[in-house]
Amino acid sequence: MNDFQPYSYTDSVTADRPWLASLVGVQDTNTITLDLTKFSEGSHYVTSANPMLQGRNVMKSGIPLGKVTASGLYAPYSGPRSEVQTVTITGGPTGGSYTLTFSGQTTTAIPYNATAAQVKTALEALSNVNPVDVVVSGGPHPGTAIVVTFGGQYLGEDVGQMTASGTNLTGGTTPAITVATTTAGGGASATDGTEVLHGFLVDSISFNPGSTKAAGALLWHGEVFADQCPTPFDPTDVASTAPGVNIHYR
């Protein structure tokens, strides 16, 4: 199923785009086709809460993009891999709290039923974690695991696995908390062309669940706030850009 949509420029291009540092380039974008099968729910798109969109998915603007050599379609830029760690609670606790320790720094108490936002706040309070260093999704605990993706200063690094203490969890049956590394950080692993940065998705787009393709617009020259992109992105780690791409970072 395809979901091609026309793209047109309006003055609203600057609205709700904290990653866009300048209007330079937004009127000279390239029309591209996205391979929707390469994007992940939560990280790249969400289901719209707007009743006018009738449950359509909305792709976030500002996603760094690469180009799949075999198909010519665009997909998320896959430069240096971000470390991904999953925090899981077992035993069905009904109260209490836990802590996470990262590189020698331990968080304050995190509620047993914490949301992703609460875990993100706890981690960002550590002296070695800046606001752009982690993207936290999933949850809430204890029923659903929380996923921590490292970016910012840790993008492309195989960071040490966090440890967790659940001694203060209460209720349930032998409650416990574990941390597992689901993706080790490191250099670019892709060889399909997406390891080359082609630009950024300049505007959010909506598409039907089950669609495999959608049209979008590529910002290939201009200025962006890298730390405001919806997925972890560190321009200092970009090893290769497509010919003609001229992006400045603030």
N, C-alpha and C positions, 0 to 999 in steps of 0.2 A: 504494500500500500504506500502510495506517495502522497505528500501533502505540500505541494508547491504553492507558495504565496508570493504575491508581488511585494517589493520593498519600495517605499517612497520616503523621501526626506521631508521632515517638518521641523519647525523650531523646537518641538518637544524633544528633540534628540538629546538635549542636555538634561532632561528631567530624570531623576532617580538613577543617575549613573555616577556614583561617587568615584569610580575609577577613571573617568574621563577628565583629563587635566586641561584640555584645550579644544576649541571647536575646529582647529586646524585639521584638515583631512576628512572631516565628516561629510563633506559634500563631494568627495572624490573617492568614495568607497567602491569596492568591486562586489558585484552580485555573485554569490557563491551558493553551492548546494551542500547541505550538511548531511552526513551519514548518521542518522539519529540512533542507529544501533550501537554506535561507539560512545554515546553519552550515558551518564549514570543519573538515576533519580536521586534527588537530594543534593548531590554535588553540583550538577549542571542544570537540572530543571526540577520544577515542583508542579504539583497539581494545583491549578488555579482555584482560589476561593471565590472568585468573581462569578456570580450566577450567570452573567452575560456570556461567559466563555464555556458554560455547560460542561465543566469537568475536563477541559482541555489542559494539556501540559504547557507550561511556560518556561522556555529556555532563558536562562539568565544572560544579560548582556555583560560584556567584558571578559568572556572566556577566551583565554589564549588558544589559538587554533593552528593546527598543522594540516597538511594535505596528504591523503593516502595516495601513494604513487600509482597503485594498480587501478584504482577506480576514478581518481581525479576528484573525489569527494572530500569534504573537510571534516575533521574530527578533532577532539581535544589534543592540544600540543602535549607531547609526551617526552619532554626533556628529562632532566634528572628526576628520578622517582622520589615521591614523597613517602616517608615512613608512615605506615598506618598501624595503629595498635588498637585492639579491641578490649574493652573492660566489661567483664561479665559477672553478674551476681547469681549465685545458685542457692538453693535451700529455702527460697521463698520467705525472706525476712519480712517482718511487719513493722519494724522500727529500728532505731539506732542510726549509725553512720559509719563511714569508712574514710580512709585517706589514700592518696596516691603520692608516690615519691618519684621524682624525676631528677636524675643527675645530682643526687644528694640533697635535694630540696623537697620538703614534705608539705602537702597542702593542709589547710585547716579542715575540720570535719565536713564531709560531704554527706547530705542526707541519703538514707537508704533508697529513697524514691526520687533521687535527683533527676532533673532533666538535663539535656545536652547543654543548655545555656548555663546551668548551675555548675556543671563540671568545667566548662570553658572558663567561667569566672574564677573558679578555684585554682585552675592551672595558671591563668594569667596573673594571679596574685603572687606567684613565685618570682624570685629575683632573677631567675634565668629564663623566663618565658615572657616575651613581649606580646602585645595584643594580636599581632599578625602571625605569630609563630604556630598557632594551632587552629584547626577547623574541627569543630566537634559536632557530631550528628548522631542520629539514633535515639534510643531511650524512649520513654523514661525508664529508669531502673525501678524495681528489680526485674520486671518482666522482659525488658528488651535491652540488649547489649548497647553500650555507647562506644562510638568509634571516634578515635582521636587521630587526625591527620596532621603531620608536622610540616610546616612551611617556613616562610620568612628566613631567619638565620639558619634554620635546620633543613631547608630544602636541599635535597640531593645528598643528605647525610644519613648514614646508618647509625641513628642515635641509639643510645642505650635503652633497653626496655624498661618501662616504668614498673615499679613494684607496688603492691597494694596491701593494706592491712584492714581486715574486716572484723577485728576482735570486738568492736563495739556494735556490730549488727545484732539485732535481737529478734526473737520470734522465729517462726518457721521451723525447719528441720535442718540443723547443723548448717546455718548460713555461712557462705564463704564468698570471696571475690577473687577473681583471677585476671591477669593481663596477658594477652597473647599478641605477638607481632604477626600481622596478616600480610603485610608488605614491607620488606626491608628497604630503607632508603638507599639511594645510590645513583650512579650515572645513568644516563638515558639507556633504556633497554630496547626501545622500539627500533625496528629496521624497515618499517613500512612507509617511511616518509614523514610521519608525524613528529619525528625528532627534530625537524626543521621548523622554526617558528615562521608562520606566514602572516600573523596579525591577530586582531581581536574582533570578536563578534560585537558589532557596534550597537546593535539594538536587540532587545528581547523579542522573541517570536513565540507564537503559540501554535500547537499542533495536536492532532488527535492521538490518543493512546493507540499504539499499534502501527502508527506511521513509521516509515523507514527513511524518508527523505523530507527535507524542508529547505526553502530558500532563505537566505540571510544576506547580510552585508558585512564585508570585511574591511576593518580599519587597518590599512597597511602603512600609512604614514600619519604621524600626529604625536600627541603627548598623552601619557597615561600615568596614573598613580598606581604603581605595581602592587603596593600593599593593600589596595582596595579592590583588587580583582576577586571575583567570587570563588576562584580556586587558588590554592597556594602558588605563588609565582615570584621568583627572584630573578630579575634581569641579569644579575651578575653570573648566573649559572647558564645562561643561554649560550650554547656553543655554536649554533648555526642558524642563520636566518635566510629566508628566500631572497632571490635577487630583487632589488628595488625596495625592499622593506626598509623603512626609515622611521623607527619609533624612538621617541625620547621619553625618558622616565624621570619622574619627580619623586 
